[in-house]
Amino acid sequence: DVVFRTSTSIPAQKAESIFRSAVKSAAPDAAISNFAPMQKLVDSADTLTRYMTDFLLAMAAIGIFIVAICTWAESSGEVRRREHEIGIRLAVGADPAQLIRLMLRRHALPTLAAAILGALAAWWFSHLINFLFHGFEPGACIFILGALTIQAYVLLISVLALRHGVSQNPCDLIARDS
């Protein structure tokens, strides 16, 4: 790469012509692939950075969507596996909210562990992003907030799926297992 400065009074086409003739006289076989003013190159790099940021945000959104689908499937599967037990508990007067809390405990610890490991991986990945996109340095609070947000999100999706399961008629739940 060659960068050279010219007076602002010299147009870009004239500067390119001078540069090409100087390169041809010094190295006739050299190829000049791109010639652009510095501001255009900086703008191009900014555009690439924005596109890459948008791409990474889209990947994160897709990942969160997949988390929601998997969480819903896991919670619905939990209700399906325990239909008979849930039906009996509801029939003898158990509080549906208590059943939901009981089943959420099973989800809470693995979800928290996954969120913490994800935050640590994101922290490591942010160093790579900082290297690629100079000046991007998120604080630790971003990763803690992200882990807590994912934890809350997964628990919310679990509650919705479990609430749907325990809202069914206890007799129907007991009869399905037989």
Backbone hydrogen bonds, N-H to C=O, Kabsch-Sander energy under -0.5 kcal/mol:
donor,donor_aa,acceptor,acceptor_aa,energy
10,I,7,S,-1.5
15,A,11,P,-2.2
16,E,12,A,-2.5
17,S,13,Q,-2.2
18,I,14,K,-2.4
19,F,15,A,-2.5
20,R,16,E,-3.0
21,S,17,S,-2.2
22,A,18,I,-2.1
23,V,19,F,-2.5
24,K,20,R,-2.6
25,S,21,S,-2.0
26,A,22,A,-1.7
27,A,23,V,-3.6
30,A,27,A,-1.7
33,S,31,A,-0.7
41,L,37,P,-1.7
42,V,38,M,-2.7
43,D,39,Q,-2.7
44,S,40,K,-2.1
45,A,41,L,-2.2
46,D,42,V,-2.4
47,T,43,D,-2.2
48,L,44,S,-2.3
49,T,45,A,-2.3
50,R,46,D,-2.4
51,Y,47,T,-2.6
52,M,48,L,-2.5
53,T,49,T,-2.4
54,D,50,R,-2.7
55,F,51,Y,-2.4
56,L,52,M,-2.5
57,L,53,T,-2.5
58,A,54,D,-2.3
59,M,55,F,-2.3
60,A,56,L,-2.1
61,A,57,L,-2.4
62,I,58,A,-2.4
63,G,59,M,-2.3
64,I,60,A,-2.3
65,F,61,A,-2.2
66,I,62,I,-2.3
67,V,63,G,-2.2
68,A,64,I,-2.1
69,I,65,F,-2.1
70,C,66,I,-2.7
71,T,67,V,-2.7
72,W,68,A,-2.6
73,A,69,I,-2.5
74,E,70,C,-2.7
75,S,71,T,-2.8
76,S,72,W,-2.8
77,G,73,A,-2.4
78,E,74,E,-2.2
79,V,75,S,-2.1
80,R,76,S,-2.5
81,R,77,G,-2.8
82,R,78,E,-1.6
83,E,80,R,-1.0
86,I,82,R,-3.1
87,G,83,E,-3.1
88,I,84,H,-2.4
89,R,85,E,-2.7
90,L,86,I,-2.8
91,A,87,G,-2.3
92,V,88,I,-2.0
93,G,90,L,-1.2
94,A,89,R,-2.9
98,Q,95,D,-0.5
99,L,95,D,-1.9
100,I,96,P,-2.4
101,R,97,A,-2.3
102,L,98,Q,-2.2
103,M,99,L,-2.2
104,L,100,I,-2.4
105,R,101,R,-1.8
106,R,102,L,-0.6
107,H,103,M,-0.8
107,H,104,L,-0.7
108,A,104,L,-2.5
109,L,105,R,-0.9
111,T,107,H,-1.9
112,L,108,A,-2.6
113,A,109,L,-2.7
114,A,110,P,-2.5
115,A,111,T,-2.6
116,I,112,L,-2.4
117,L,113,A,-2.5
118,G,114,A,-2.6
119,A,115,A,-2.3
120,L,116,I,-2.3
121,A,117,L,-2.4
122,A,118,G,-2.6
123,W,119,A,-2.4
124,W,120,L,-2.3
125,F,121,A,-2.8
126,S,122,A,-2.2
127,H,123,W,-0.9
127,H,124,W,-0.9
128,L,124,W,-1.0
129,I,125,F,-2.3
130,N,126,S,-2.7
131,F,127,H,-1.8
132,L,128,L,-2.3
133,F,129,I,-3.9
134,H,132,L,-0.7
136,F,133,F,-1.6
137,E,135,G,-0.9
142,I,139,G,-1.1
143,F,139,G,-0.8
144,I,140,A,-2.1
145,L,141,C,-2.8
146,G,142,I,-2.3
147,A,143,F,-2.4
148,L,144,I,-2.5
149,T,145,L,-2.5
150,I,146,G,-2.5
151,Q,147,A,-2.3
152,A,148,L,-2.7
153,Y,149,T,-2.7
154,V,150,I,-2.7
155,L,151,Q,-2.3
156,L,152,A,-2.4
157,I,153,Y,-2.5
158,S,154,V,-2.4
159,V,155,L,-2.7
160,L,156,L,-2.4
161,A,157,I,-2.2
162,L,158,S,-3.1
163,R,159,V,-3.0
164,H,160,L,-1.7
165,G,161,A,-1.6
166,V,162,L,-2.6
167,S,163,R,-1.0
168,Q,165,G,-1.0
173,L,169,N,-1.9
174,I,170,P,-2.4
175,A,171,C,-2.3
176,R,172,D,-1.7
177,D,173,L,-0.8
177,D,174,I,-0.6
178,S,174,I,-0.7
178,S,175,A,-0.6
